[in-house]
C-alpha cells in the first residue's frame, strides 16, 4: 500500500514540477526512493534530467515496463528495446530495428548505414528531387522496373550489362530526331594529304578476294558479334569514300591521257 502511495505522490509532484518548470530560474532537485529529478536553467534555457538512485537498475523511463517502451540508460535513448551500440535506436517488437543512427548516418531497416540515409527496402515517395531539381515519377517503373542502375551503368528495358565498355544499355531501339557522335580519333581527311599513299586497286582486289570485305571495314561476322560502332564506322566509310574519289580522279586522268593519245593517232592517219 505504501509503495502505491509513493508512486502516486511522485506522479503528482512530477506533474507540478513540469508545470512550474518554465518559471524556475534556480536549480531544483527532487529525490525519491528510486528516482532523482533535477531541474535547472536560466531564462530561455531550461534543463530537466532524470537519474536512477539504484546502480543495479540503470533504466529510467516514462513508462518503464516489461517492453521498455521509452527507456533511458547511460545517456542512450531507446524505443522498444535497448542496445548499447547506438545513441538513439527505435525498435518494434515484430520487425526488429527500424531506425538506426550511427556515425551521422541514418539507417532504416539497416543496422549498419553507410550513407547519410541508407534504406534496406523500397521507398514510396510522391516527388523525386536531385540537387533540388524535381524529377518526374514517370521516369521510374513501379511495376516492371524498366530502368536499372548498376555500378554507374544505366539499363532501359534490360539489366544485362555483360558487354563491357558502355554506360547506357537499351533494349529494342532508340527513336531520336538527332544523334551527335563526337570522335576522339582523326577523321578521314588525311587521305588528301600529299604524303598519303593510296593502295593500288590491284592490291585492294587481292584483299577483297581473300577476306570478302573491304580493308579497314569490319566483316559481317564481327558486326554480328560486336555490333556497329556508329562513330568509327562513319569515319571508316568516309575514308573509303575519299579514297574512292582519289581513285576516280586518277582514272579520269588516265582516261583523258588515253583520249588525247587516240586523237593524236587519228591525226597522223
Number of C-alpha atoms within 10 A of each C-alpha: 5 7 9 9 10 13 13 12 13 17 12 11 13 14 12 11 17 12 11 10 17 17 14 16 15 10 13 14 12 14 14 13 12 12 15 15 16 15 20 17 17 13 9 8 9 16 12 14 10 18 20 20 14 11 9 7 10 13 20 20 17 11 11 13 10 8 13 18 19 19 21 22 18 11 9 16 22 21 17 18 19 22 14 13 11 16 16 18 22 21 19 13 9 6 8 14 18 16 20 23 21 19 13 11 14 20 22 18 18 19 20 15 21 15 13 13 14 17 18 13 9 6 6 7 7 6 9 11 9 7 5 7 8 10 12 11 12 7 9 13 11 10 6 8 12 15 16 17 12 11 7 7 13 19 18 17 16 15 18 14 17 7 9 6 7 10 14 12 18 14 12 8 8 6 6 6 4 5 7 6 9 7 11 8 9 9 15 17 12 12 16 15 8 7 8 9 9 12 10 9 11 9 9 13 14 11 14 13 10 8 10 12 15 14 14 11 14 16 13 11 9 11 12 10 8 10 11 13 10 11 15 17 14 15 18 18 14 15 19 18 13 17 18 14 13 15 16 12 12 12 12 12 12 12 12 12 12 12 12 12 11 11 11 11 10 9 7 6 5
